């Protein structure tokens, strides 16, 4: 019977070195992976930043894509991703402004009141800017009064998930004091929460469904549902300029007109493929927009 023994170090070396040499040769002969350039690189960078939760950076990488003329194969994807981010930011800044507004009303401390009033004003400004940016994206997506029939959300779910509830804002709303560093942390949490909620709404479910869907690759969106989502959020953004907030009737009306245009594009799509439930949702949103326009 053969005596089976463990090979010595020299034997192992003679066995492994040729294999390593072959592997190195194969690697050296393999064609280099082409580096992305132009629009492809910008969109890839936007997705990387989105995954990292660097939403402003992600927006920056979509700047040229969303305005490309003629549009390229990344233009619509960039517009969808940009809309998702902007909606999340609008939700965040509006929730922050509302919390600080309640804090101003509920606190008796003049120092707290002044600090919270500044926060309210700053977050309303940021929210208003994002609302106008969303209006631009809505116009881009409905050029010629038509929504694209095929829309795709191509992104990975952010690495850091936002809280379901920002506890610091509850304390602020009650008039309690929150230190500046906690205010900053609350703003970050509110932004993450807003984007997570935006993703859940776009996918048509909750965060878990959105995470699962995005992990499987690009998500095809129902254009009518996305149009309704977009129209509702343009309308929501417009409210930041109403009489209760910035009292800017011109911007208020401008965004309402954009929202009305989105609903018309959605309505046209529904007529092509009748759906009573979606028709009712479109009419409800149109009625809300018309009522707001009459009040301007």
C-alpha positions in Angstrom: 0.0 0.0 0.0 1.3 3.4 -1.0 2.5 5.5 1.9 0.6 8.8 1.7 2.6 11.6 3.2 2.1 15.4 3.3 4.3 17.0 0.7 7.1 19.1 1.9 7.4 22.9 1.4 9.6 22.4 -1.7 7.0 20.1 -3.2 4.2 22.6 -2.6 6.3 25.3 -4.2 6.8 23.2 -7.3 3.1 22.6 -7.5 1.8 26.1 -6.8 4.3 28.3 -8.7 3.4 27.0 -12.2 -0.3 27.5 -11.4 0.4 31.1 -10.2 2.4 31.7 -13.3 -0.4 30.5 -15.5 -2.9 32.7 -13.6 -0.7 35.8 -13.9 -0.3 35.1 -17.6 -4.1 34.9 -18.1 -4.7 38.1 -16.2 -2.0 40.0 -18.1 -3.5 38.8 -21.4 -7.1 39.7 -20.4 -8.4 42.9 -22.1 -8.6 45.9 -19.7 -12.0 46.9 -18.5 -13.0 50.0 -20.4 -13.3 53.1 -18.3 -16.6 54.8 -18.4 -16.6 58.3 -19.9 -19.0 61.1 -20.7 -22.7 60.5 -19.9 -22.1 56.9 -18.8 -19.5 58.0 -16.3 -21.7 60.8 -14.9 -24.7 58.5 -14.4 -22.5 55.9 -12.8 -21.1 58.5 -10.4 -24.6 59.7 -9.6 -25.6 56.1 -8.7 -22.5 55.7 -6.5 -23.2 58.9 -4.6 -26.9 58.0 -4.2 -26.0 54.7 -2.7 -23.6 56.5 -0.3 -26.4 58.9 0.7 -24.6 61.8 -0.8 -27.7 63.1 -2.5 -26.4 66.6 -3.3 -23.4 65.0 -5.1 -25.7 62.6 -6.9 -27.8 65.6 -8.1 -24.6 67.4 -9.3 -23.7 64.4 -11.5 -27.1 64.5 -13.1 -27.0 68.2 -14.0 -25.8 67.8 -17.6 -27.7 64.5 -18.1 -31.2 65.9 -17.5 -30.7 68.9 -19.8 -28.9 66.9 -22.6 -30.0 68.0 -26.1 -30.6 65.8 -27.8 -31.3 63.4 -25.0 -29.1 60.4 -24.5 -29.8 56.9 -23.1 -29.2 58.2 -19.6 -31.3 61.3 -19.7 -34.7 59.8 -18.7 -33.0 57.6 -16.0 -31.3 60.7 -14.6 -34.5 62.6 -14.5 -36.3 59.9 -12.6 -33.4 59.6 -10.1 -33.3 63.3 -9.7 -37.1 63.5 -9.1 -36.8 60.8 -6.4 -34.1 62.8 -4.7 -35.9 66.1 -5.0 -39.1 64.6 -3.6 -37.2 63.2 -0.6 -35.6 66.6 0.0 -38.9 68.4 -0.2 -40.4 66.0 2.3 -37.4 66.5 4.6 -37.2 70.3 4.5 -41.0 70.7 4.8 -41.0 68.4 7.9 -38.1 70.3 9.4 -39.8 73.7 8.8 -43.1 72.4 10.3 -41.3 71.1 13.4 -39.5 74.4 14.0 -42.7 76.3 13.3 -44.5 74.4 16.1 -41.4 74.9 18.3 -41.7 78.6 17.8 -45.4 78.5 18.8 -44.9 76.2 21.8 -41.7 77.5 23.5 -41.8 80.3 26.0 -38.0 80.8 25.9 -37.1 83.8 23.6 -33.7 82.3 22.8 -35.3 79.0 21.7 -37.9 81.0 19.7 -35.3 83.0 17.8 -33.1 80.0 17.0 -36.1 78.0 15.9 -37.5 80.8 13.7 -34.1 80.9 11.9 -34.3 77.2 11.3 -37.8 77.4 10.0 -36.9 80.2 7.6 -33.8 78.4 6.3 -35.6 75.1 5.8 -38.4 76.8 4.0 -35.9 78.4 1.6 -34.2 75.1 1.0 -37.5 73.3 0.4 -38.7 76.1 -1.9 -35.6 75.8 -4.1 -36.0 72.0 -4.3 -39.7 72.5 -5.2 -38.7 74.7 -8.2 -36.0 72.2 -9.2 -38.7 69.5 -9.2 -40.9 71.7 -11.3 -38.1 71.8 -13.9 -37.7 68.0 -13.9 -41.5 67.7 -14.3 -41.4 69.9 -17.3 -38.5 67.9 -18.8 -40.4 64.6 -18.3 -43.6 66.0 -19.9 -42.2 67.8 -22.9 -44.9 68.1 -25.5 -47.5 67.3 -23.0 -46.6 63.6 -23.0 -45.0 61.4 -20.4 -42.5 58.7 -21.5 -44.3 55.3 -21.7 -41.3 53.5 -20.3 -39.6 54.8 -17.2 -36.9 53.1 -15.2 -35.5 53.7 -11.7 -31.9 52.6 -11.8 -30.2 52.9 -8.4 -29.1 51.0 -5.4 -30.9 51.5 -2.1 -28.9 53.9 0.1 -26.4 52.2 2.5 -27.6 54.1 5.5 -31.4 53.9 6.1 -33.2 56.9 7.6 -35.3 56.6 10.8 -39.0 56.0 10.6 -39.4 59.0 12.9 -36.9 61.8 13.8 -37.1 61.9 17.5 -35.3 65.3 17.9 -38.0 66.9 15.8 -40.7 65.7 18.2 -38.9 67.5 21.0 -38.5 70.6 18.9 -42.3 70.5 18.1 -43.1 70.5 21.8 -41.0 73.6 22.3 -38.1 71.8 24.0 -34.5 72.7 23.3 -32.3 70.7 21.0 -28.6 71.5 20.8 -27.2 72.8 17.5 -25.3 69.5 16.8 -28.5 67.6 17.4 -30.3 69.9 15.0 -27.7 69.1 12.4 -28.1 65.4 13.0 -31.9 65.7 12.8 -31.5 67.4 9.4 -29.4 64.5 8.1 -31.9 62.0 9.5 -34.9 63.9 8.0 -33.2 63.9 4.6 -32.5 60.2 4.7 -36.0 59.5 5.8 -37.4 61.7 3.0 -35.5 59.8 0.3 -36.4 56.4 1.8 -40.1 57.4 1.8 -39.8 58.8 -1.7 -38.3 55.4 -2.9 -41.1 53.5 -1.2 -43.7 55.7 -2.8 -42.2 55.4 -6.3 -41.9 51.6 -6.1 -45.5 51.4 -4.7 -45.0 49.8 -1.4 -42.9 50.3 1.7 -39.1 50.6 2.3 -38.7 46.8 2.4 -40.3 46.4 -1.0 -38.2 49.3 -2.4 -35.0 47.8 -1.1 -35.8 44.3 -2.4 -36.9 45.7 -5.8 -33.7 47.8 -6.2 -31.4 45.0 -5.1 -32.7 43.0 -8.1 -31.7 45.7 -10.6 -33.3 48.5 -12.5 -37.0 48.9 -11.6 -39.5 49.5 -14.4 -42.1 52.0 -13.3 -45.7 52.4 -14.2 -45.7 55.7 -16.1 -49.2 56.6 -14.9 -48.4 55.9 -11.2 -45.1 57.8 -11.5 -46.9 60.7 -13.2 -49.4 60.9 -10.3 -46.5 60.8 -7.8 -44.8 63.6 -9.7 -47.9 65.7 -9.9 -48.7 65.3 -6.3 -45.2 66.3 -5.2 -45.1 69.3 -7.5 -48.4 70.4 -5.9 -46.9 69.7 -2.4 -43.8 71.7 -3.3 -46.0 74.6 -4.5 -47.6 74.8 -1.1 -44.2 76.1 0.3 -45.0 79.4 -1.6 -48.6 79.8 -0.4 -50.0 82.3 2.1 -49.0 80.2 5.1 -45.4 80.0 4.1 -43.4 82.3 1.7 -46.4 84.2 0.3 -44.9 84.2 -3.2 -48.0 84.0 -5.5 -46.0 84.0 -8.7 -43.9 80.9 -7.8 -47.0 79.3 -6.3 -49.0 79.7 -9.5 -46.0 78.6 -11.7 -45.7 75.3 -9.8 -49.4 74.8 -9.8 -49.4 75.2 -13.6 -46.6 72.7 -13.9 -48.6 70.3 -11.8 -51.6 70.8 -13.9 -49.6 70.0 -17.0 -48.4 66.8 -15.4 -52.0 65.7 -14.6 -53.0 66.4 -18.2 -50.2 64.2 -19.5 -51.3 61.5 -17.1 -54.9 61.9 -18.0 -54.0 61.3 -21.7 -52.2 58.1 -20.8 -55.2 56.8 -18.8 -57.5 57.5 -21.7 -55.4 55.2 -23.9 -55.6 52.4 -21.3 -58.8 53.1 -19.2 -58.5 52.5 -15.5 -61.4 53.8 -13.3 -59.3 53.9 -10.1 -56.5 55.9 -11.8 -58.9 58.1 -13.5 -60.4 59.0 -10.1 -57.0 59.8 -8.7 -56.2 62.0 -11.6 -59.5 63.9 -11.3 -58.9 64.3 -7.5 -55.5 65.8 -8.1 -56.7 68.1 -10.9 -59.5 69.4 -8.6 -57.1 70.2 -5.9 -54.8 72.1 -8.3 -57.7 74.0 -9.8 -59.0 75.0 -6.4 -55.6 76.2 -5.4 -55.3 78.2 -8.6 -58.6 79.9 -8.0 -57.4 81.0 -4.6 -54.3 82.7 -5.9 
